[in-house]
């Protein structure tokens, strides 16, 4: 007896994007195939995507329920077609409208609990975004010790333009004490931080960094020049006394470090 095993070795170019809208891998592959090919039958979809016919039926059912695929009834064999991809904008707008309606109530819930002595950990790119949003939300001058140009890491730099616009609107001041290597290995970060920066002596470079703003102290691990290592995290301390102490220590380091040569002219 011969057993035929069908494997799915076709991938969607936009699988990560579709995943943000709750698509499974098969759903992403099938939806993209319909965008590319137009109307297709179940048999055609199975052939072109190498998704098992039974799984095609299941995925099509879910895609129809999501409103991104519709069925064209036919006396012979029903066909399937993708909805205009602008439908995804509608999804985003609907979620935005829903959030706008409940956000004031959520803010009240959050504010009802004191957050003055918290210690927690953010991890990975999404944690990094939370940390940057905290900086915007707190809205106070920020101080960076052992800065490395991490904002330019490939995994997070797409978020940076939005963050930069928010900074301009709030007119926040930043003071950076960079690792010495940034001057030669990652000078492209300098235009983003303004004129308030200096470089630590080379022998004091580390894999960590400390960012202070308001009552927040963020301790960043596994940093490299221009980004992060494979795994990275942020230990966040929310405590005004601790933050004030770090600001004092920052001032000591700032006073000891010389002005950058190009700012000394």
C-alpha positions in Angstrom: 0.0 0.0 0.0 1.3 3.5 -0.9 0.6 6.3 1.5 0.7 9.8 0.0 1.7 12.5 2.4 1.0 16.1 1.4 3.2 18.6 3.0 2.8 22.4 3.0 6.1 23.7 1.7 4.6 26.9 0.2 4.9 30.0 2.4 3.2 33.4 2.4 5.5 36.4 1.9 3.2 38.3 4.3 2.6 35.6 6.8 3.8 37.8 9.7 1.6 40.7 8.7 -1.5 38.4 8.3 -0.7 36.8 11.7 -1.4 40.2 13.3 -5.0 39.8 12.1 -5.3 36.3 13.5 -4.5 34.3 10.3 -3.1 30.8 10.7 -0.2 29.9 8.4 -2.6 28.0 6.0 -5.0 30.9 6.0 -2.2 33.3 5.1 -1.0 31.1 2.3 -4.5 30.6 0.8 -5.5 34.3 1.1 -2.3 35.4 -0.7 -2.9 32.7 -3.4 -6.4 34.1 -4.0 -5.0 37.6 -4.2 -2.5 36.5 -6.8 -4.6 34.2 -8.8 -8.2 35.6 -8.6 -11.0 33.1 -8.5 -10.0 29.6 -7.5 -11.8 26.3 -6.7 -10.9 24.2 -3.7 -9.0 21.8 -5.9 -7.0 24.7 -7.5 -6.2 26.1 -4.1 -4.9 22.8 -2.9 -2.8 22.3 -6.0 -1.3 25.8 -6.0 -0.6 26.1 -2.3 0.1 22.4 -1.5 -2.3 22.7 1.5 -4.2 19.4 2.0 -7.7 19.7 0.5 -9.4 19.0 3.8 -7.4 21.8 5.4 -8.3 24.1 2.5 -12.0 23.7 3.4 -11.3 24.5 7.1 -9.2 27.5 6.3 -11.7 28.9 3.7 -14.5 28.6 6.3 -12.5 30.7 8.8 -11.4 33.2 6.1 -15.1 33.7 5.1 -16.0 34.2 8.7 -13.2 36.8 9.0 -14.7 38.6 6.0 -11.6 38.5 3.8 -12.8 35.8 1.4 -16.2 35.3 -0.3 -17.7 32.2 -2.0 -19.0 32.4 -5.6 -21.8 29.8 -5.9 -21.8 27.7 -9.1 -23.9 24.7 -10.3 -20.7 22.8 -10.9 -18.0 23.9 -8.4 -18.0 26.8 -6.1 -15.2 29.3 -6.5 -13.5 31.5 -3.9 -12.1 35.0 -4.2 -10.2 37.3 -1.9 -11.7 40.6 -0.6 -9.9 43.8 -1.4 -6.9 44.0 1.0 -8.0 47.5 2.1 -10.4 45.5 4.3 -7.6 45.3 6.7 -7.7 49.1 7.2 -11.3 48.7 8.2 -10.3 46.1 10.8 -7.7 48.5 12.3 -10.2 51.4 12.3 -12.8 49.2 14.0 -10.3 48.2 16.7 -9.2 51.8 17.1 -12.8 53.0 17.5 -13.4 50.3 20.1 -10.3 51.2 22.0 -11.1 54.9 22.0 -14.5 54.1 23.5 -13.1 52.1 26.4 -9.7 53.7 27.0 -10.9 56.4 29.4 -12.4 53.7 31.6 -9.2 51.6 31.4 -7.2 54.6 32.3 -9.3 55.1 35.5 -8.7 51.4 36.4 -5.0 51.8 35.9 -4.8 55.0 37.9 -6.8 53.5 40.8 -3.8 51.3 41.8 -0.6 53.0 43.0 2.4 52.5 40.7 5.1 54.1 42.8 7.2 51.2 43.9 6.9 48.7 41.0 9.7 46.4 39.7 9.0 44.4 36.5 10.6 43.1 33.3 10.0 43.9 29.7 11.3 41.4 27.2 12.1 41.5 23.4 10.9 44.0 20.7 7.4 44.4 22.1 8.9 45.1 25.6 11.1 47.7 24.0 8.0 49.4 22.5 6.4 49.4 25.9 9.5 51.0 27.4 9.5 53.8 24.7 5.8 54.4 25.3 6.5 54.7 29.0 9.0 57.4 28.1 6.4 59.3 26.1 3.8 58.9 28.8 6.0 60.0 31.7 7.0 63.0 29.6 10.1 64.1 31.5 13.8 64.7 30.7 15.6 61.4 30.0 19.2 60.4 30.9 21.0 57.5 29.3 24.2 55.9 30.8 26.1 53.5 28.5 23.9 54.3 25.5 24.7 52.2 22.4 22.3 53.4 19.6 19.9 50.5 20.4 17.0 52.4 18.7 18.5 51.5 15.4 18.2 47.7 15.9 16.6 46.1 12.9 13.9 44.5 15.0 12.6 47.8 16.5 13.8 50.7 14.3 10.5 50.7 12.3 8.9 52.0 15.6 11.4 54.8 15.9 9.9 57.4 13.5 6.6 57.4 15.4 8.5 57.7 18.6 10.6 60.5 17.3 7.5 62.5 16.3 6.1 62.1 19.7 9.3 63.4 21.2 9.1 66.5 19.1 5.6 67.2 20.1 6.4 66.9 23.8 9.7 68.7 23.4 11.5 66.3 25.7 15.2 66.8 26.5 17.6 63.8 26.3 21.1 63.6 27.8 23.2 60.7 26.4 26.4 59.2 27.8 27.3 56.8 25.0 29.8 54.0 25.0 33.0 55.1 23.3 32.5 52.8 20.4 29.3 54.5 19.2 31.4 57.5 17.9 33.1 55.3 15.3 30.8 52.2 14.9 27.3 53.8 15.1 27.6 57.6 14.4 24.3 57.5 12.5 22.5 57.6 15.9 24.0 61.0 16.8 21.7 63.2 14.6 18.6 61.7 16.4 19.7 62.7 19.9 20.5 66.4 19.6 23.5 68.1 21.0 23.4 66.9 24.6 25.6 63.9 24.5 29.1 62.8 25.5 31.2 59.6 25.3 32.3 57.5 28.2 36.0 56.4 28.3 36.5 53.3 26.2 37.5 51.1 29.2 34.1 51.6 30.8 32.0 50.1 27.9 29.6 47.3 29.0 26.7 45.2 27.6 24.2 47.0 29.8 22.7 50.4 29.9 20.7 52.5 32.3 17.9 54.9 31.2 16.3 57.3 33.7 13.2 59.4 33.2 10.8 60.8 35.8 10.4 58.1 38.5 11.5 55.3 36.1 14.9 53.5 36.0 15.3 51.1 33.1 18.2 48.7 33.2 18.8 47.2 29.7 20.7 44.0 29.3 22.5 42.3 26.4 23.1 45.5 24.4 25.6 45.8 21.5 26.6 48.8 19.5 23.7 49.7 17.3 21.3 47.3 18.8 20.6 44.3 21.0 21.8 40.7 21.3 19.5 37.8 20.3 17.7 37.9 23.6 17.3 41.1 25.5 15.2 42.5 28.4 14.6 45.6 30.5 14.3 45.6 34.2 12.1 48.5 35.2 12.1 50.2 38.6 9.4 52.7 39.4 10.6 54.6 42.4 11.2 58.4 42.7 14.0 58.2 45.3 15.9 55.6 43.2 15.4 57.6 40.0 16.6 60.8 41.7 19.7 58.9 43.0 20.6 57.7 39.5 20.1 61.2 38.1 22.6 62.5 40.6 25.1 59.7 39.6 24.5 60.6 36.0 25.4 64.2 36.7 28.6 63.1 38.3 29.6 61.1 35.2 28.4 63.8 32.9 30.7 66.4 34.7 33.6 64.0 34.4 33.3 63.3 30.7 34.8 65.7 28.2 32.7 67.5 25.6 32.8 65.7 22.2 35.4 67.2 19.9 32.9 68.4 17.3 30.9 70.3 19.9 34.0 71.9 21.4 34.6 74.2 18.4 
